[in-house]
Amino acid sequence: MQLYITTGSPYARIVRVVVLEKGLTDRVEILQAKTRQTGSPYYDINPSGRVPYLIRDDGVGLEDSALICAYLDQLDNNPVFAFPADQVWEARRLEALVRSMLDGLAVLVREKRRPLNEQSPTIVLHETDRAKRMLDLWETEIGQPIFNGPLNMVQIVMVCTLGFAGLLSDFDWRAGHPKLAKWFDELSKRPSFASTAP
């Protein structure tokens, strides 16, 4: 299989962590995609130009980190990231909330990369406020068992989201969130996170 990524993509990092955790490095070739370039040959592979993008052994392409992770997790018929039936909806609810924060941060980072005179102050303010609200929520929720049990997709997405937030030099997500920061620092020591850190 071939996994197309960009090293700066937190969505691609989520999949890279799953590849490592599932021991699939010998089955998944990781390739750098050239995105946001006119005429990139990558667009012939994935017309949307987004990453991550997995080409399965049968040639079918999968886009979207959640879909790719679910596929990789069940490849060996031993899914380790699947939740028991009585926990699945709570897990999906929390993962969706974390992904909402990640989506907002992706917009914020993209906006901040523009020249200052091209940035939208409205977008910057809106996404910064959203991130602060979400961080306040996670500071109160991080003690939940789902964040502290065996490694799962909620934890993986959260670590990748907070790692991405750390790229914003003028946004200190740790300020006022000591429990969240401690949780992040501990889990970030795990080899799959350490080796994929931005």
C-alpha positions as CSV (number, residue, x, y, z in Angstrom):
1,M,0.0,0.0,0.0
2,Q,1.0,3.6,-0.5
3,L,0.3,6.4,1.9
4,Y,0.6,9.9,0.5
5,I,1.3,12.6,3.1
6,T,2.8,15.9,3.8
7,T,5.0,16.0,6.9
8,G,3.2,19.1,8.2
9,S,-0.3,17.7,8.0
10,P,-1.7,16.7,11.4
11,Y,-4.3,14.6,9.6
12,A,-1.5,12.6,7.9
13,R,0.3,12.3,11.3
14,I,-2.8,10.6,12.7
15,V,-2.5,7.9,10.1
16,R,1.3,7.6,10.5
17,V,0.8,7.0,14.2
18,V,-1.7,4.2,13.4
19,V,0.7,2.7,10.9
20,L,3.4,2.5,13.6
21,E,1.0,1.3,16.3
22,K,-0.4,-1.5,14.1
23,G,3.1,-2.6,13.0
24,L,2.3,-1.9,9.4
25,T,5.6,-0.2,8.3
26,D,6.5,-3.1,6.1
27,R,3.1,-3.0,4.3
28,V,2.6,0.8,4.0
29,E,5.0,2.8,1.8
30,I,4.9,6.5,2.9
31,L,5.3,9.0,0.1
32,Q,5.5,12.8,0.1
33,A,2.7,14.4,-1.9
34,K,3.3,17.8,-3.6
35,T,0.2,19.7,-2.8
36,R,-0.9,23.3,-3.4
37,Q,1.2,23.4,-6.6
38,T,-0.3,24.0,-10.0
39,G,0.1,21.0,-12.2
40,S,1.4,18.7,-9.4
41,P,1.6,15.0,-10.5
42,Y,-0.1,14.2,-7.2
43,Y,-3.3,15.5,-8.7
44,D,-3.3,12.6,-11.2
45,I,-3.2,10.2,-8.2
46,N,-5.8,12.1,-6.0
47,P,-7.7,14.8,-7.9
48,S,-8.8,16.5,-4.7
49,G,-5.1,17.1,-3.8
50,R,-5.7,16.4,-0.1
51,V,-3.7,14.3,2.3
52,P,-3.6,11.7,3.7
53,Y,-4.5,9.4,0.8
54,L,-4.0,5.7,1.0
55,I,-3.9,3.5,-2.1
56,R,-4.9,0.0,-1.1
57,D,-3.3,-3.2,-2.5
58,D,-6.2,-3.5,-4.8
59,G,-5.6,0.0,-6.2
60,V,-8.6,1.7,-4.6
61,G,-7.8,5.0,-3.0
62,L,-9.0,6.1,0.4
63,E,-9.1,9.8,1.5
64,D,-9.9,11.0,5.0
65,S,-7.8,10.2,8.1
66,A,-10.7,8.6,10.0
67,L,-11.6,6.3,7.1
68,I,-8.0,5.3,6.5
69,C,-7.3,4.6,10.2
70,A,-10.5,2.4,10.4
71,Y,-9.4,0.5,7.4
72,L,-5.8,0.0,8.6
73,D,-7.0,-1.1,12.1
74,Q,-9.1,-4.0,10.7
75,L,-6.6,-5.2,8.2
76,D,-5.3,-8.0,10.5
77,N,-8.8,-8.8,11.8
78,N,-7.6,-7.7,15.2
79,P,-8.8,-4.1,15.5
80,V,-7.2,-2.5,18.6
81,F,-8.8,0.9,18.2
82,A,-12.4,-0.2,18.0
83,F,-14.5,0.5,21.1
84,P,-17.0,-1.9,22.7
85,A,-20.6,-1.4,21.7
86,D,-21.5,0.4,24.9
87,Q,-18.7,2.9,24.5
88,V,-18.7,3.5,20.7
89,W,-21.0,6.5,20.6
90,E,-19.3,8.3,23.4
91,A,-15.9,7.7,21.7
92,R,-17.2,8.9,18.4
93,R,-18.7,12.0,20.0
94,L,-15.4,12.9,21.7
95,E,-13.4,12.2,18.5
96,A,-15.7,14.4,16.5
97,L,-15.2,17.2,19.0
98,V,-11.4,16.9,18.9
99,R,-11.5,16.9,15.1
100,S,-13.6,20.0,15.2
101,M,-10.9,21.7,17.2
102,L,-8.3,20.4,14.7
103,D,-10.3,21.6,11.7
104,G,-10.5,25.1,13.3
105,L,-6.7,25.1,14.0
106,A,-6.0,24.1,10.4
107,V,-8.0,27.1,9.2
108,L,-6.1,29.3,11.7
109,V,-2.7,28.1,10.7
110,R,-3.5,28.5,7.0
111,E,-4.7,32.1,7.7
112,K,-1.6,32.9,9.7
113,R,0.7,31.7,7.0
114,R,-0.7,34.4,4.6
115,P,1.1,37.8,4.4
116,L,-0.2,40.0,7.2
117,N,-2.0,42.3,4.8
118,E,-3.9,39.3,3.3
119,Q,-5.0,37.8,6.7
120,S,-8.6,38.1,7.8
121,P,-8.7,39.4,11.3
122,T,-12.3,38.1,11.6
123,I,-11.2,34.5,10.8
124,V,-8.1,34.7,13.1
125,L,-10.3,36.0,16.0
126,H,-13.0,33.4,15.4
127,E,-10.7,30.4,15.1
128,T,-8.6,31.6,18.1
129,D,-11.7,31.9,20.2
130,R,-12.9,28.5,19.1
131,A,-9.6,26.9,20.1
132,K,-9.6,28.6,23.5
133,R,-13.2,27.4,24.2
134,M,-12.2,23.8,23.2
135,L,-9.1,23.9,25.3
136,D,-11.1,24.9,28.3
137,L,-13.5,22.0,27.6
138,W,-10.6,19.5,27.3
139,E,-9.0,20.7,30.5
140,T,-12.1,19.6,32.4
141,E,-12.6,16.4,30.3
142,I,-9.1,15.0,30.1
143,G,-9.5,13.0,33.3
144,Q,-12.2,10.8,31.6
145,P,-11.3,7.1,31.4
146,I,-11.4,7.2,27.5
147,F,-8.4,9.6,27.6
148,N,-6.4,7.5,30.1
149,G,-7.0,3.9,29.2
150,P,-5.4,1.8,26.4
151,L,-4.4,3.9,23.3
152,N,-7.4,4.8,21.2
153,M,-8.4,7.1,18.3
154,V,-9.6,9.8,20.6
155,Q,-6.2,10.0,22.3
156,I,-4.3,9.8,18.9
157,V,-6.4,12.6,17.4
158,M,-6.0,14.7,20.6
159,V,-2.2,14.4,20.7
160,C,-1.9,15.3,17.0
161,T,-4.2,18.2,17.5
162,L,-2.3,19.7,20.4
163,G,1.0,19.0,18.6
164,F,-0.3,21.0,15.7
165,A,-1.5,23.8,18.0
166,G,2.1,24.1,19.3
167,L,3.2,25.3,15.9
168,L,1.4,28.6,16.5
169,S,4.1,30.8,18.0
170,D,1.7,33.4,19.3
171,F,-0.8,30.9,20.7
172,D,0.2,29.3,24.0
173,W,-2.4,26.5,24.4
174,R,-0.7,25.3,27.6
175,A,-1.5,28.5,29.4
176,G,-4.3,27.8,31.8
177,H,-4.5,24.1,30.9
178,P,-2.0,22.3,33.2
179,K,-3.9,19.0,33.3
180,L,-4.1,18.9,29.5
181,A,-0.5,19.8,29.1
182,K,0.6,17.1,31.6
183,W,-1.5,14.5,29.8
184,F,-0.1,15.6,26.4
185,D,3.6,15.5,27.6
186,E,3.2,12.0,29.0
187,L,1.5,10.5,26.0
188,S,3.9,12.3,23.6
189,K,6.8,10.1,25.0
190,R,5.2,7.1,23.2
191,P,7.5,6.2,20.3
192,S,4.8,6.5,17.6
193,F,4.2,10.1,18.7
194,A,7.8,11.0,19.3
195,S,8.9,9.9,15.9
196,T,6.1,11.7,14.1
197,A,6.2,15.0,16.1
198,P,5.9,18.2,14.0
